[in-house]
Every structure is written in structure tokens, then in C-alpha cells.
Amino acid sequence: MRKIVAIVLLLSMAVLTGMAYAEEIKMVGTVSKIEMAADKKSANVLLKDVKSGAEVTIVVVDELTLDKFNDKRIVDGDEIRCRYDNESGKNVSKIFKKTAGC
């Protein structure tokens, strides 16, 4: 009986920890459009995936990347290497930088 309880507990912990983490996705794409928010504390960036050609909207909130948008160091047409989490239906950027370096 103890073995069954232990197995059930282990399985339930594995399921719960798997659900707690958002899926991290890596992508290389070309910037199609950058839309800064009015308060300049976030931006929606439309990227076209190099491999599949699919368009993905990424929400960028980190100050370093937002400064690069404002300084025009990242503009439409630049190739970007990006990692993002798919949190509650929004693709929130974790890493967002040019493939050639910046």
C-alpha cells in the first residue's frame, strides 16, 4: 500500500511541476514590425520565422531591448535570435538580440 501511495505522490508532483513552467521556445526570425506601447515600457514585435515562414508576435518588456528599439539599433528587416515563453497565450521575450551581435 505504501508503494502505491508513493508512486501516486511522485506522479502528481511530476505533473504539477511540469505545469508550473511555461514552454520556452527558441527562434530565429526577421523583424517585420515593431509597435512600441504609449508608455514605452513594452513593445509588440512581429517576427517572421526563418525556417517555417510563420509570423509570431513577441511581447518585449526588458529595458535593454526597448532601448535598442528607441535608438534604432534594432529596426525592421533585422535578423533576430529570440527565446520566449508562451505564458497564458502571450509570447513574452526572455532573450532578444541580433544574430550578428549588437
N, C-alpha and C positions, 0 to 999 in steps of 0.2 A: 504494500500500500504506500509506503514511504517513497519508493522509486517512482511510482505513478505521479504522486504529488510533486516530486522534484522535477520530473520531466515536464509536467504541465506548467510549473513555475518558470522553468528555463525557456520554454517555448513562448509563453506570454511575455516575458521580459525581452526576448529577441524581437517579437512583433512590435512591442511598444517602442523600443529603441530605434527600430527601422522606420517607424512612422514619425519619429521626432525630428529626423534630419530631412531637409529638403534635398531634392535631387540637384547635384551640381553638374552643369553642362559646360563643355569646352567648345569653342567655335572660332573659326577664322572667317571674317567677312569684310565686305566693303560697306562703308558708311553711305547710306542713301539720303538720310535726312536727320538733322539734329533740331529738336524743339526744346528750348530752354523754358523752364517754368518762369512765371512772372517774378517770383521772389529770388530766382537764380540759385535755389538750393537743391534743385533736381533737374533732370533732363530726360526726355524720351528720345532714344536713338533708334532709327530703323536701319538694321544691318541686313545685307544680302549674303547668305551663306555661300562660300566659295565652292564647297563640294556639292551641295544639293540645289542651290539656287533659290532656296526658300527665304522669305523675308521674315525677320524676327525683330520685335520691338523690345528693347532693353531699357530698363529704368536705371539711370546713373545718379547716385547720391553722394559719392565721395568727392571731397573738395578739390583734391589734386586733379582729377579728371575734369571737373567742372571748370577749373582754372584754365586747363588746356583748351576747352571749348571757347571760353571767353577770349583767350589770347590768339585764337585761330591756329593753334599748333595741331589740333585735330579738326579737320573740315570734311565736307562731303567729298567722296571719292577716295579717302584714305583707307588702306587695308588695316584692319584691327584684329588683334588676338584678344579674346574675351572669355572669361569664366563667369557664369551667372547661376543663381539658384532660382528655381521655379517655385516661388513662395506664394501660395494662395492665388494662383493664376497670374501673378506678375513675375516677369523675368528681371530680378534685381541683380545688378552687376556686382561682382566681387573683384575682378581684375579686368581692366580695360586699357589697352595700350597698343600703340602702333607695332606692326610686325617688324619694321626696320629699326625700332627703338625711338625713344623720344626723350 
